[in-house]
Amino acid sequence: MTELHFWTEIFQNKELKRDVRRRRKTPQFMMELYEALADSNQNMLEGNIVRSFEAQSSGSYHFFNLTSFRLEEHVTKAEFRWFHHKKPFMGRHHFYKVELYEVLDTGPELPRGNVMGSRLLPVYTKGWEVFNITRMVTKWIFNNGANNSILVVAALPSSNGFGSSIQMDRHSVETNAYLVIYSDDERKHYQHPPFHTGHTINISHSFLKPMEGLVQSTLRRRRSLRTLSSTCHRTNLYVDFAKIGWSGWIISPRGYNAYSCTGSCLFPLDRSLRATNHATVRSIMNVLKLPQEAGKPCCVPDALHPISILYFDEEENVVLKHYKDMVASSCGCH
């Protein structure tokens, strides 16, 4: 799906997504990641997309519905986030061990499979534990997202190691577990022509000589027209997501200044107009009417910046995406 098709599909389905935000809460760690990106104004992600999948949990088993993950995306990192609470008094024990298993079957016996990670956790603390499970999730994606769940097993130390299991937490803190997948859709974006480099176009002296008078008369005419038509410049263009019906699925921001380019590109084009060599030649051809259909250069964005958007996808998962080419940061004559 191209970027254009993505935004078109979003626009067509906006009514279906209007009330999503009222049904699903945004994980705090996703909000913090979004705010860090917004503050830095640059992409710090491993890729350009972060998807958070809330676990469908039953006791210690955590299943994830990955049907909304797009197969054309490349997984760069995957994390299992599990929230652990303070444990009740456990005598002399200060630590307990947590192990993660990939569930390979759903038979009558304890369906432990591959061990994905383990660590010691202090009894008297609480917080998120993050396990890197990139290899396993990549395998799931290749199998169309199929997984039997992740099993979390906690045990207290004993004389024979860690053998006695302890009761898992059933507290509610948003949810007890998430799968977070970092990916890159590897879209190739059109690269705008370079800014004015200072290099001049080689035009013969015989051509320049008769142009001198034309340049001088054009400069005088431009001064008289300046009050009627301003030269190429950037103006404000605020996009309010609520007004276009997207506030129900976009979590943050509520809107942003995309900016717009307006004004004329009158001959001769000086350095301040950031004109390309192509635009300079085109302006000369236009003023000489060679050929008749040669049009004037246009005032357009010549540099675009990205923004990050936090939103709900069609499965109500919270997604953070770094979108390129969303803000016109400067304008020029092209």
Backbone torsions as a table, in degrees:
resi	resn	phi	psi	omega
1	MET	NA	124.3	179.4
2	THR	-74.5	164.7	179.4
3	GLU	-60.7	-39.4	179.4
4	LEU	-64.5	-44.4	-180.0
5	HIS	-65.2	-33.6	178.8
6	PHE	-62.3	-50.3	-178.3
7	TRP	-67.4	-33.9	177.3
8	THR	-65.3	-43.4	178.8
9	GLU	-63.7	-40.2	178.1
10	ILE	-61.2	-43.9	-179.0
11	PHE	-63.7	-41.4	-178.0
12	GLN	-68.7	-29.2	-176.7
13	ASN	-104.4	16.9	-173.8
14	LYS	-62.7	-32.4	-178.3
15	GLU	-67.5	-32.5	-179.9
16	LEU	-71.7	-23.3	-174.2
17	LYS	-101.3	2.4	-168.7
18	ARG	-60.7	-38.6	-172.7
19	ASP	-106.6	15.7	-176.9
20	VAL	-61.7	-39.6	-173.1
21	ARG	-64.5	-23.8	-179.8
22	ARG	-76.4	-16.9	-174.5
23	ARG	-100.0	-22.8	-173.8
24	ARG	-130.5	133.8	-179.7
25	LYS	-88.5	143.7	179.6
26	THR	-82.3	126.2	177.5
27	PRO	-59.1	140.2	-177.4
28	GLN	-62.6	-36.5	-177.5
29	PHE	-68.8	-26.7	175.7
30	MET	-73.2	-38.3	175.9
31	MET	-62.4	-42.0	-179.4
32	GLU	-65.2	-38.8	178.0
33	LEU	-66.2	-42.4	177.4
34	TYR	-61.2	-45.8	-178.5
35	GLU	-63.9	-36.3	177.5
36	ALA	-64.6	-40.5	177.4
37	LEU	-66.5	-42.5	-178.9
38	ALA	-64.2	-38.7	-179.3
39	ASP	-70.3	-36.3	-176.4
40	SER	-82.2	-22.3	180.0
41	ASN	60.1	27.9	175.2
42	GLN	-150.8	161.9	-176.1
43	ASN	-83.3	115.5	177.1
44	MET	-107.1	7.8	-176.4
45	LEU	-81.4	161.1	170.9
46	GLU	-90.8	82.3	-169.8
47	GLY	114.6	-157.1	178.9
48	ASN	-128.7	5.6	-179.1
49	ILE	-135.7	139.0	171.6
50	VAL	-127.5	120.7	178.7
51	ARG	-112.2	131.9	176.9
52	SER	-111.1	123.6	-179.9
53	PHE	-109.6	116.2	178.7
54	GLU	-72.9	135.3	-177.1
55	ALA	-70.4	141.0	166.5
56	GLN	-94.9	95.6	-166.9
57	SER	-100.8	145.5	171.5
58	SER	-137.3	98.7	-175.4
59	GLY	64.8	-119.8	-178.0
60	SER	-92.4	0.5	-178.3
61	TYR	-97.8	134.2	-177.0
62	HIS	-129.4	110.7	-178.9
63	PHE	-103.1	148.3	-177.3
64	PHE	-129.2	129.3	176.1
65	ASN	-90.6	109.6	-174.4
66	LEU	-106.3	21.0	-175.7
67	THR	-65.7	-23.1	-179.2
68	SER	-83.6	-6.2	178.3
69	PHE	-74.3	130.3	-177.0
70	ARG	-84.7	128.3	-173.9
71	LEU	-65.4	-23.0	-179.7
72	GLU	-76.0	-9.2	178.8
73	GLU	-81.6	146.8	179.1
74	HIS	-100.7	121.8	-179.9
75	VAL	-73.4	122.7	177.5
76	THR	-101.3	-29.6	177.9
77	LYS	-162.9	148.1	176.4
78	ALA	-138.7	137.3	-177.4
79	GLU	-129.3	142.1	169.0
80	PHE	-102.6	119.5	-179.0
81	ARG	-107.3	121.5	-176.8
82	TRP	-128.4	130.1	-177.4
83	PHE	-94.1	125.0	177.4
84	HIS	-111.9	142.0	-178.3
85	HIS	-103.7	166.0	171.5
86	LYS	-61.5	140.6	178.6
87	LYS	-92.4	152.7	174.5
88	PRO	-65.7	172.7	-177.6
89	PHE	-54.2	127.7	-177.8
90	MET	-127.6	38.5	176.2
91	GLY	63.8	-126.7	-175.9
92	ARG	-84.2	-3.0	-176.4
93	HIS	-78.6	132.4	178.0
94	HIS	-113.4	-15.6	-178.5
95	PHE	-136.1	156.4	169.7
96	TYR	-138.4	159.5	-174.8
97	LYS	-104.5	135.5	176.1
98	VAL	-116.9	130.2	177.6
99	GLU	-122.5	141.6	176.8
100	LEU	-107.9	132.8	177.7
101	TYR	-124.4	140.9	168.5
102	GLU	-82.7	120.1	-179.6
103	VAL	-76.6	120.3	-176.1
104	LEU	-98.4	-18.8	178.1
105	ASP	-151.9	175.9	-179.6
106	THR	-125.8	39.8	-178.8
107	GLY	-71.4	179.5	-177.2
108	PRO	-68.7	-29.3	179.4
109	GLU	-83.8	167.7	-178.8
110	LEU	-59.3	112.3	-170.8
111	PRO	-83.1	60.0	176.6
112	ARG	-77.7	143.7	179.0
113	GLY	-126.8	-124.7	-179.3
114	ASN	-73.5	134.3	174.5
115	VAL	-76.8	122.8	-178.0
116	MET	-99.4	-16.2	-180.0
117	GLY	171.2	158.8	176.3
118	SER	-155.4	154.1	176.7
119	ARG	-164.3	159.6	175.8
120	LEU	-90.0	135.3	179.1
121	LEU	-122.7	138.1	177.0
122	PRO	-68.1	142.8	-176.0
123	VAL	-66.7	-35.0	-168.5
124	TYR	-100.2	19.9	177.6
125	THR	-124.9	166.1	176.2
126	LYS	-141.3	159.8	178.2
127	GLY	152.4	-179.1	-179.8
128	TRP	-82.7	134.9	170.6
129	GLU	-109.3	134.3	-175.6
130	VAL	-117.6	124.0	179.6
131	PHE	-115.5	132.4	177.6
132	ASN	-81.9	116.5	-179.2
133	ILE	-128.8	39.4	-174.6
134	THR	-58.9	-47.0	-175.9
135	ARG	-61.1	-43.3	-177.8
136	MET	-67.7	-43.2	-179.3
137	VAL	-66.7	-35.7	175.9
138	THR	-60.0	-40.0	176.5
139	LYS	-64.3	-41.1	177.6
140	TRP	-59.9	-43.7	-177.6
141	ILE	-62.8	-41.7	178.1
142	PHE	-63.5	-25.3	177.4
143	ASN	-97.1	31.6	178.7
144	ASN	59.4	33.0	175.0
145	GLY	81.2	6.6	-177.1
146	ALA	-66.7	128.5	175.4
147	ASN	-155.3	147.5	178.9
148	ASN	-93.2	-3.1	177.2
149	SER	114.0	172.0	175.0
150	ILE	-112.8	134.0	178.9
151	LEU	-105.8	128.4	176.8
152	VAL	-107.3	121.3	-178.9
153	VAL	-118.2	125.4	177.7
154	ALA	-113.5	139.6	-178.2
155	ALA	-144.2	148.3	176.2
156	LEU	-89.4	151.6	177.6
157	PRO	-67.8	148.7	175.9
158	SER	-140.1	179.9	-179.3
159	SER	-64.1	-24.7	179.9
160	ASN	-99.9	17.1	-177.3
161	GLY	109.7	-136.2	179.2
162	PHE	-109.5	103.5	-175.8
163	GLY	-124.7	-39.4	-174.2
164	SER	-82.9	119.6	-179.2
165	SER	-73.4	152.9	177.3
166	ILE	-120.4	160.1	-177.9
167	GLN	-67.8	131.5	179.3
168	MET	-77.8	157.5	179.7
169	ASP	-71.5	141.0	174.3
170	ARG	-120.9	16.7	178.4
171	HIS	-68.6	161.9	178.9
172	SER	-112.3	109.1	171.8
173	VAL	-126.1	94.2	-168.4
174	GLU	57.2	-82.5	167.8
175	THR	-147.9	164.2	-173.9
176	ASN	-79.3	-21.3	-174.3
177	ALA	-152.0	147.5	175.4
178	TYR	-137.7	151.7	166.6
179	LEU	-109.1	126.3	-178.6
180	VAL	-118.0	121.7	-178.1
181	ILE	-116.1	123.4	173.1
182	TYR	-94.8	132.9	-177.9
183	SER	-147.2	172.0	179.5
184	ASP	-136.8	126.4	179.0
185	ASP	-83.3	-4.1	172.0
186	GLU	54.5	35.0	177.7
187	ARG	-73.5	136.5	177.2
188	LYS	-93.5	120.0	-177.5
189	HIS	-98.7	145.4	177.0
190	TYR	-61.2	131.1	178.6
191	GLN	-96.2	122.0	-179.3
192	HIS	-67.1	155.5	175.9
193	PRO	-57.7	152.9	-177.7
194	PRO	-64.5	158.3	176.4
195	PHE	-66.6	171.0	177.3
196	HIS	-58.7	121.3	-173.6
197	THR	-93.3	-7.4	-177.2
198	GLY	95.1	-11.0	178.8
199	HIS	-76.6	138.1	178.8
200	THR	-94.1	156.2	177.8
201	ILE	-85.9	134.0	179.4
202	ASN	-75.1	104.4	176.8
203	ILE	-120.1	133.3	-173.1
204	SER	-61.1	153.5	-178.6
205	HIS	-62.7	-34.3	-179.5
206	SER	-66.2	-25.7	177.4
207	PHE	-83.2	-37.4	-176.7
208	LEU	-69.4	-34.6	-173.6
209	LYS	-58.6	-52.0	178.7
210	PRO	-70.6	-14.9	179.8
211	MET	-77.6	-19.8	-174.9
212	GLU	-61.1	-45.8	178.6
213	GLY	-63.8	-37.7	-179.9
214	LEU	-65.2	-40.4	179.0
215	VAL	-63.0	-45.6	-178.3
216	GLN	-63.5	-43.3	179.7
217	SER	-67.9	-34.2	178.9
218	THR	-67.9	-38.9	177.5
219	LEU	-61.8	-41.9	178.9
220	ARG	-64.7	-40.4	179.7
221	ARG	-66.9	-36.8	179.8
222	ARG	-64.1	-39.5	179.3
223	ARG	-61.2	-38.5	-179.2
224	SER	-73.3	-28.3	-178.7
225	LEU	-88.4	-9.4	-173.0
226	ARG	-60.0	-32.5	179.8
227	THR	-72.0	-22.0	-178.0
228	LEU	-93.3	-33.6	-175.5
229	SER	-141.1	117.3	179.9
230	SER	-78.2	155.0	178.0
231	THR	-76.5	168.7	-175.4
232	CYS	-53.7	127.3	179.7
233	HIS	-157.9	170.7	-178.6
234	ARG	-97.3	137.5	177.3
235	THR	-126.7	163.7	-180.0
236	ASN	-71.7	142.5	173.2
237	LEU	-147.6	91.1	-176.4
238	TYR	-84.1	128.2	177.5
239	VAL	-98.7	112.9	178.4
240	ASP	-99.1	109.6	-175.8
241	PHE	-64.1	-28.1	178.4
242	ALA	-66.8	-39.2	-175.8
243	LYS	-71.1	-23.6	178.1
244	ILE	-101.6	11.2	172.4
245	GLY	81.7	19.6	-176.8
246	TRP	-105.8	2.7	-174.8
247	SER	-70.2	-18.4	-179.5
248	GLY	-74.0	-24.0	-178.7
249	TRP	-117.1	-21.4	175.2
250	ILE	-86.6	121.9	-178.6
251	ILE	-81.6	-47.2	-179.2
252	SER	-160.4	142.2	2.5
253	PRO	-81.3	171.2	176.7
254	ARG	-76.7	-18.9	178.7
255	GLY	179.3	177.3	179.3
256	TYR	-160.1	162.1	179.1
257	ASN	-91.7	106.4	-179.9
258	ALA	-81.3	-21.7	-175.8
259	TYR	63.2	159.4	179.5
260	SER	-142.5	157.9	-179.9
261	CYS	-111.1	130.4	-178.6
262	THR	-144.5	164.1	-179.9
263	GLY	113.2	175.4	-174.2
264	SER	-103.2	158.7	176.7
265	CYS	-119.1	77.2	-174.5
266	LEU	-81.8	145.0	175.3
267	PHE	-73.7	140.0	-4.1
268	PRO	-84.5	150.1	-178.2
269	LEU	-84.9	117.2	179.7
270	ASP	-91.8	176.5	-173.5
271	ARG	-62.5	-30.8	-176.8
272	SER	-66.4	-19.4	180.0
273	LEU	-86.2	-0.1	175.0
274	ARG	51.7	41.4	-175.8
275	ALA	-75.1	144.0	173.5
276	THR	-78.7	163.8	176.1
277	ASN	-60.5	-37.8	179.1
278	HIS	-61.5	-43.3	-179.7
279	ALA	-65.7	-36.3	179.8
280	THR	-63.9	-47.8	178.7
281	VAL	-63.2	-41.5	-179.3
282	ARG	-63.0	-38.0	179.6
283	SER	-66.7	-36.4	177.6
284	ILE	-65.2	-45.7	179.5
285	MET	-62.8	-35.4	-179.0
286	ASN	-68.3	-44.0	-177.2
287	VAL	-70.6	-27.4	177.0
288	LEU	-90.0	-5.3	-177.6
289	LYS	56.7	46.2	177.6
290	LEU	-123.9	98.3	-4.5
291	PRO	-82.5	-174.5	-176.3
292	GLN	-64.1	-34.4	-174.5
293	GLU	-85.0	3.8	178.1
294	ALA	-64.8	119.3	-178.8
295	GLY	-93.2	167.6	178.3
296	LYS	-75.2	150.9	172.1
297	PRO	-60.6	153.2	-177.3
298	CYS	-108.7	149.7	176.9
299	CYS	-84.9	111.2	-175.3
300	VAL	-138.8	163.2	174.8
301	PRO	-62.3	131.7	175.1
302	ASP	-113.6	2.3	171.6
303	ALA	-150.7	132.1	-178.0
304	LEU	-125.4	139.7	179.8
305	HIS	-112.4	156.2	179.6
306	PRO	-89.2	166.8	166.5
307	ILE	-137.4	161.8	175.8
308	SER	-105.5	140.3	180.0
309	ILE	-127.3	131.9	176.3
310	LEU	-104.4	123.6	-173.4
311	TYR	-150.4	169.2	174.1
312	PHE	-95.0	135.7	174.2
313	ASP	-88.0	-172.4	-174.8
314	GLU	-67.4	-18.3	177.2
315	GLU	-99.6	10.2	179.5
316	GLU	68.9	19.6	170.5
317	ASN	-79.3	148.2	178.9
318	VAL	-86.9	126.8	-175.7
319	VAL	-125.1	137.8	173.0
320	LEU	-114.1	124.0	-179.3
321	LYS	-130.7	139.5	177.5
322	HIS	-97.5	105.8	-176.7
323	TYR	-94.9	125.8	177.8
324	LYS	-79.6	160.9	169.6
325	ASP	56.4	46.3	-178.5
326	MET	-106.1	-20.5	-175.5
327	VAL	-127.4	126.6	174.9
328	ALA	-78.3	109.2	-177.0
329	SER	-90.5	-19.0	174.3
330	SER	-159.0	162.2	-176.8
331	CYS	-124.9	153.4	178.5
332	GLY	-156.5	171.4	179.6
333	CYS	-93.1	120.0	-177.9
334	HIS	-126.4	NA	NA
